């Protein structure tokens, strides 16, 4: 027990020692920890102070950052506004550039137009100078033309005075007239046993007469009979004669005229005359069974007078040489030939033709006068000759009627000009119809057989041309 007590005591002492050691160790460590805690506390306070300072600094920095962000936002807004302004300025600048380019283009165009205007002004000045020169020439031409018109007037007056000294008797023309066309042909020499032929398109109402200056055999065949005769077979001509033959075809068609030298000798150059005749009938209104050939007039026009003038003209054309000689004889008897056209004392064949036709038409009751014409190449406005002018009265415009009758009736070579001069009486449209007959070119076309005519200018038409 005692031992246990000792042991327990020893154990107590040992435990106390342990606790003492532990307590000492704990005290020492506690001091160290306390010191360390104090150090850490001081460090913590320092850190807290630093943290507070940092916090304050952070707060200030945050405030500065917020302020900076606000200023940045403000700057961004200003930048956007500036960019928008810049874009607007760029757009404005681009628009200004376009406007400037357009202005430059307009300026260039205006400059070009100005140059063109200057060129046009210069051209207008040149044209003005030319027009002034032309006006001067026109004035001179007008004066010269006025002089020529008065010259034509005087020429017509002298021709009318001569017409008053001439007396010819025109044939009586009713509603029927036989129109004749005569052709004088010079033929080349024809050897014995040879012949010449001519194909003709003829109407049944047409009569053909043929003369030859040599007693040659003249025959008319149908084309088939001609071929038989030409090939040496027996053939019967429709008509034959020696030196003269008259043929009226049995029907419309083609016929062959043959001139055959059966004289047993050669024939030198000889003359052949061919005369065609057609008897035409005039009707105011076409009858149920008209005689052919015929022509129908038109109501309100002088169509019957048109028929008559074609007939008288045809008569004159066939007898023009004898009529011209008769006119010359009468003027010489009356002493008018030598002073006919003073200061141009000449009565050429063209003038005699015009006078003789005018005398015939006047005798037939037509209203006849003359037209002065210019035929000179050097001075085409110089009145140098005359042609016949005939005036008709008409209730309506007879252009179409005259043209139709002129184309239908075979009056021979006839060249005419016509014009309708209307006038009004109490609301009615009446008028004068003038026909100008070209007697001047008869010499070339009919007498000489030429295919060309001499052109001429109409200077003065009695009854139409007004004196300036």
C-alpha positions in Angstrom: 0.0 0.0 0.0 2.8 2.2 1.0 4.6 1.3 -2.0 1.5 2.1 -3.9 1.5 5.4 -2.2 5.1 6.0 -3.1 4.4 5.0 -6.6 1.4 7.3 -6.7 3.4 10.0 -5.2 6.2 9.5 -7.6 3.7 9.5 -10.3 2.2 12.7 -8.9 5.5 14.3 -8.8 6.3 13.1 -12.3 3.0 14.3 -13.5 3.5 17.6 -11.8 6.9 17.9 -13.4 5.4 17.2 -16.6 2.7 19.8 -16.1 5.4 22.2 -14.9 7.4 21.5 -18.0 4.4 21.8 -20.1 3.3 25.0 -18.3 6.7 26.4 -18.7 6.9 25.5 -22.2 3.4 26.8 -22.6 4.4 30.0 -20.9 7.4 30.4 -23.1 5.4 29.6 -26.2 2.7 31.8 -25.0 5.1 34.6 -24.7 6.4 33.9 -28.1 2.9 33.6 -29.4 1.9 36.7 -27.6 4.8 38.5 -29.0 4.1 37.1 -32.4 0.4 37.9 -31.9 1.4 41.5 -31.0 3.6 41.6 -34.1 0.9 40.2 -36.2 -1.5 42.6 -34.6 0.8 45.4 -35.4 1.3 44.0 -38.9 -2.5 43.6 -39.2 -3.1 47.1 -38.1 -0.5 48.2 -40.6 -2.1 46.1 -43.2 -5.5 47.3 -42.2 -4.2 50.8 -42.4 -2.7 50.0 -45.7 -5.9 48.3 -46.7 -8.0 51.3 -45.6 -5.6 53.5 -47.5 -5.8 51.2 -50.5 -9.5 51.2 -50.1 -9.6 54.9 -50.0 -7.2 54.9 -52.9 -9.4 52.4 -54.7 -12.5 54.5 -54.0 -10.7 57.5 -55.4 -9.5 55.4 -58.3 -13.0 54.1 -58.9 -14.4 57.6 -58.7 -11.6 58.7 -61.1 -12.4 55.6 -63.3 -16.1 56.5 -63.2 -15.3 60.0 -64.1 -12.9 58.8 -66.7 -15.6 56.5 -68.1 -18.1 59.3 -68.1 -15.6 61.5 -69.9 -14.9 58.6 -72.2 -18.6 58.2 -72.9 -18.9 61.9 -73.4 -15.8 61.8 -75.7 -17.3 58.9 -77.6 -20.5 60.8 -78.0 -18.6 63.8 -79.1 -16.5 61.5 -81.4 -19.7 60.0 -82.9 -21.1 63.5 -83.3 -17.8 64.5 -84.9 -17.9 61.4 -87.1 -21.4 62.2 -88.1 -20.4 65.8 -88.8 -17.4 64.4 -90.7 -19.7 62.1 -92.7 -22.0 65.0 -93.4 -19.0 67.1 -94.3 -17.7 64.4 -96.6 -21.2 64.0 -98.2 -21.4 67.8 -98.5 -17.9 67.8 -99.9 -18.7 65.0 -102.4 -21.9 67.0 -103.3 -19.8 70.1 -103.7 -17.3 68.2 -105.8 -20.1 66.9 -108.0 -21.6 70.3 -108.2 -18.2 71.7 -109.0 -17.6 69.1 -111.7 -21.1 69.8 -113.1 -20.3 73.5 -112.9 -17.0 72.8 -114.7 -18.8 70.6 -117.3 -21.5 73.3 -117.7 -18.7 75.9 -117.9 -17.0 73.8 -120.6 -20.3 73.4 -122.4 -21.0 77.1 -122.1 -17.6 77.8 -123.3 -18.1 75.5 -126.3 -21.6 77.0 -126.9 -20.0 80.4 -126.7 -17.4 79.3 -129.3 -20.2 77.9 -131.4 -22.2 81.0 -130.9 -19.2 83.0 -132.0 -18.7 80.8 -135.0 -22.5 81.1 -135.7 -22.3 84.8 -135.4 -19.3 84.8 -137.7 -21.2 82.5 -140.1 -24.3 84.7 -139.8 -22.2 87.7 -140.6 -20.9 86.0 -143.7 -24.5 84.9 -144.6 -25.7 88.4 -144.0 -23.0 89.7 -146.3 -24.0 87.0 -148.8 -27.7 87.8 -148.4 -27.0 91.5 -148.9 -25.0 90.6 -152.0 -27.9 88.3 -153.1 -30.4 91.0 -152.3 -28.4 93.4 -154.4 -28.3 90.8 -157.1 -32.1 90.1 -156.7 -32.8 93.8 -157.0 -30.7 93.8 -160.1 -32.5 90.6 -161.3 -35.9 92.1 -160.4 -35.1 95.2 -162.4 -33.8 93.1 -165.3 -36.9 90.8 -165.0 -39.2 93.8 -164.9 -37.5 95.0 -168.0 -37.9 91.6 -169.6 -41.5 91.3 -168.6 -42.2 94.7 -170.1 -40.2 93.6 -173.1 -42.5 90.5 -173.3 -45.6 92.6 -173.0 -44.4 94.9 -175.8 -43.6 91.8 -178.0 -47.1 90.4 -177.4 -48.7 93.7 -178.2 -46.7 93.9 -181.5 -47.8 90.3 -182.3 -51.4 91.2 -181.6 -51.1 94.2 -183.8 -49.8 91.9 -186.6 -52.6 89.4 -186.0 -55.0 92.2 -186.7 -53.5 92.5 -190.2 -54.0 88.8 -191.0 -57.1 87.1 -192.3 -57.3 83.3 -192.6 -60.4 81.1 -192.9 -60.7 78.2 -190.4 -62.5 75.0 -191.3 -66.0 74.5 -190.0 -65.7 72.0 -187.1 -68.8 70.3 -185.7 -69.1 67.2 -183.5 -67.2 65.1 -186.0 -63.6 65.6 -187.4 -61.2 63.5 -189.2 -57.8 63.8 -187.6 -54.8 63.4 -189.9 -51.2 62.7 -189.1 -48.7 62.8 -191.9 -45.1 61.6 -191.8 -42.5 62.4 -194.5 -39.7 59.8 -194.5 -36.5 59.8 -196.5 -35.7 56.2 -197.5 -32.3 54.8 -198.2 -31.6 53.4 -201.8 -33.4 50.1 -202.5 -31.8 47.5 -204.8 -33.9 45.7 -207.4 -35.6 42.6 -205.9 -35.3 43.9 -202.4 -38.0 45.2 -200.1 -38.5 47.0 -196.8 -41.2 46.2 -194.2 -42.8 47.9 -191.2 -45.1 46.3 -188.6 -48.0 48.5 -187.6 -50.5 48.3 -184.8 -53.7 49.6 -186.3 -57.4 50.1 -185.3 -60.3 49.2 -187.6 -61.4 52.8 -187.6 -58.0 54.0 -188.8 -57.0 54.6 -192.5 -53.4 54.5 -193.7 -52.3 56.0 -196.9 -48.8 55.5 -198.3 -47.0 57.4 -201.2 -43.6 56.8 -202.6 -41.7 59.1 -204.9 -40.8 56.1 -207.1 -43.4 53.7 -208.6 -42.6 51.0 -206.1 -45.0 48.2 -205.2 -46.7 48.9 -201.8 -48.6 46.1 -200.0 -50.3 45.4 -196.7 -50.3 41.9 -195.2 -51.4 40.1 -192.2 -48.4 38.7 -190.2 -49.0 35.2 -191.4 -49.4 36.1 -195.0 -46.3 38.2 -194.8 -44.3 35.3 -193.6 -45.6 33.2 -196.5 -44.7 35.9 -199.0 -41.3 36.4 -197.4 -40.5 32.7 -197.7 -41.5 32.7 -201.4 -44.8 31.1 -201.2 -48.0 32.4 -202.8 -49.6 35.0 -200.5 -52.4 37.4 -200.9 -51.9 41.0 -199.7 -54.9 42.7 -198.1 -54.3 45.7 -200.5 -51.6 46.7 -202.9 -50.7 49.6 -205.2 -47.9 51.1 -207.2 -46.6 54.4 -205.8 -49.8 54.8 -203.7 -52.0 52.7 -201.6 -54.9 53.3 -199.1 -55.6 50.7 -196.4 -58.3 50.4 -193.8 -57.8 47.4 -191.6 -60.7 45.0 -191.2 -60.1 44.7 -187.5 -57.8 45.8 -184.8 -54.5 44.1 -184.9 -51.0 44.0 -186.3 -50.3 44.5 -190.0 -47.2 44.6 -192.2 -46.5 47.3 -194.7 -44.1 46.2 -197.5 -42.4 48.5 -200.1 -41.0 46.2 -202.8 -38.7 47.2 -205.7 -39.9 45.1 -208.6 -38.9 47.6 -211.2 -35.9 45.7 -212.5 -33.6 48.5 -211.5 -32.0 49.9 -208.4 -33.7 52.9 -206.9 -31.7 55.6 -205.2 -32.8 57.6 -202.2 -36.5 58.2 -202.3 -39.3 59.8 -200.3 -42.1 57.9 -198.5 -45.2 59.6 -197.1 -47.4 57.9 -194.5 -50.7 59.5 -193.6 -53.0 58.2 -190.8 -56.6 59.4 -190.5 -59.2 58.8 -187.8 -62.7 60.2 -187.8 -63.6 61.1 -184.2 -67.0 62.0 -182.7 -67.8 64.3 -179.8 -70.7 63.8 -177.4 -71.7 65.9 -174.5 -73.2 62.7 -173.0 -72.3 59.2 -174.1 -75.1 57.7 -176.2 -76.2 54.1 -175.9 -74.6 53.2 -179.3 -71.8 55.7 -179.9 -69.9 55.9 -183.1 -66.3 55.0 -182.6 -63.9 56.4 -182.0 -65.5 59.0 -179.7 -64.8 61.3 -176.8 -67.2 62.5 -174.1 -67.2 66.0 -172.6 -67.9 67.1 -169.0 -70.7 69.2 -167.7 -69.7 72.8 -166.7 -66.5 72.7 -168.9 -65.9 74.0 -172.4 -65.2 70.4 -173.6 -66.9 70.9 -177.0 -64.5 73.9 -177.5 -61.6 71.6 -176.5 -62.6 69.2 -179.3 -62.8 72.0 -181.8 -59.4 73.5 -180.9 -57.8 70.0 -181.3 -59.5 69.8 -184.8 -58.4 73.3 -185.8 -54.9 72.6 -184.6 -54.7 69.3 -186.5 -55.9 71.2 -189.7 -53.2 73.8 -189.1 -50.5 71.2 -188.5 -51.2 69.5 -191.8 -51.3 72.8 -193.7 -48.8 74.9 -191.7 -46.3 75.6 -194.5 -49.0 77.0 -196.9 -50.6 78.9 -194.0 -47.3 80.4 -192.9 -46.6 81.5 -196.5 -50.0 83.1 -196.7 -49.4 85.0 -193.5 -46.1 86.3 -194.8 -47.7 87.3 -198.1 -50.4 89.2 -196.4 -48.0 91.0 -194.1 -45.8 92.0 -197.0 -48.8 93.3 -198.9 -49.7 95.4 -195.9 -46.1 96.6 -195.4 -46.0 95.1 -191.9 -43.3 92.4 -192.3 -40.3 94.7 -192.4 -41.2 96.4 -189.0 -42.8 93.4 -187.4 -40.7 93.2 -184.3 -38.7 96.4 -184.2 -36.0 96.7 -182.9 -35.8 93.0 -183.9 -37.1 93.2 -187.5 -37.5 89.5 -188.2 -40.3 87.2 -189.1 -38.8 83.7 -188.7 -40.7 80.5 -189.3 -41.6 80.1 -185.6 -43.2 83.5 -185.5 -45.1 82.8 -188.8 -46.3 79.5 -187.3 -47.6 81.2 -184.2 -49.3 84.0 -186.2 -51.0 81.5 -188.7 -52.3 79.3 -185.9 -53.6 82.3 -183.9 -55.3 83.6 -187.1 -57.0 80.3 -187.7 -58.2 80.0 -184.1 -59.5 83.5 -184.1 -61.4 82.8 -187.3 -62.9 79.7 -185.5 -64.2 82.0 -182.7 -61.6 81.4 -180.0 -60.2 84.0 -177.6 -56.6 84.1 -178.9 -53.6 86.0 -177.8 -49.9 85.3 -177.4 -47.2 84.4 -174.8 -43.7 85.9 -175.0 -40.9 83.3 -174.5 -37.2 83.4 -174.0 -35.1 80.9 -176.0 -31.6 82.4 -175.8 -29.0 80.4 -173.9 -27.0 83.6 -173.2 -30.0 85.5 -171.8 -33.0 83.1 -171.2 -35.1 85.9 -169.8 -34.8 88.0 -173.0 -38.2 87.7 -174.8 -37.2 86.5 -178.3 -40.3 84.7 -179.7 -44.0 84.0 -179.2 -46.3 81.1 -178.9 -50.1 80.9 -179.0 -52.3 81.4 -175.9 -56.0 80.6 -175.9 -58.4 81.5 -173.1 -61.6 79.6 -172.2 -64.3 80.4 -169.8 -65.4 77.5 -167.5 -67.9 77.0 -164.7 -65.7 74.4 -163.1 -62.0 73.4 -163.1 -61.6 71.7 -166.5 -58.0 70.4 -165.9 -59.0 66.7 -165.8 -61.3 67.0 -168.8 -58.8 68.8 -171.0 -56.0 66.4 -169.9 -58.2 63.4 -170.7 -59.2 64.7 -174.1 -55.7 65.7 -174.9 -54.5 62.1 -174.3 -57.4 60.6 -176.3 -57.6 62.7 -179.4 -54.8 62.1 -182.1 -54.3 65.7 -183.0 -50.7 65.1 -184.1 -47.6 66.4 -182.4 -48.9 68.9 -179.9 -47.2 70.2 -176.8 -49.3 72.3 -174.5 -49.3 73.9 -171.1 -52.5 74.9 -169.3 -53.6 76.6 -166.1 -56.9 77.3 -164.3 -57.4 80.8 -163.0 -60.5 80.8 -160.7 -62.5 83.8 -159.6 -65.8 84.2 -157.7 -69.0 85.9 -158.6 -71.8 86.1 -155.9 -70.4 83.0 -154.2 -70.0 81.0 -157.5 -66.5 79.7 -158.4 -65.9 80.4 -162.0 -62.7 80.9 -163.9 -60.6 81.2 -167.0 -58.7 78.3 -168.4 -55.6 79.2 -170.4 -54.0 76.8 -172.9 -50.5 77.7 -174.2 -49.6 75.9 -177.5 -46.0 75.3 -178.2 -45.6 76.3 -181.8 -42.0 77.2 -181.4 -40.7 73.6 -181.5 -42.7 72.5 -184.5 -39.7 73.3 -186.7 -37.4 70.9 -184.8 -39.8 68.1 -184.1 -42.2 68.0 -187.0 -40.3 69.8 -189.8 -36.9 68.3 -189.1 -37.9 65.1 -187.4 -35.7 65.7 -184.4 -36.3 64.0 -181.0 -35.2 67.0 -179.0 -36.8 70.4 -178.4 -35.5 73.8 -177.6 -36.3 74.7 -173.9 -37.7 78.1 -173.3 -38.8 80.3 -170.5 -42.3 81.8 -170.3 -41.8 85.5 -169.9 -45.2 87.1 -170.3 -48.6 85.5 -170.7 -51.2 87.9 -171.9 -54.2 87.9 -169.5 -52.2 86.3 -166.6 -48.9 88.0 -166.1 -49.3 91.2 -164.1 -47.0 94.0 -165.0 -44.7 94.9 -162.1 
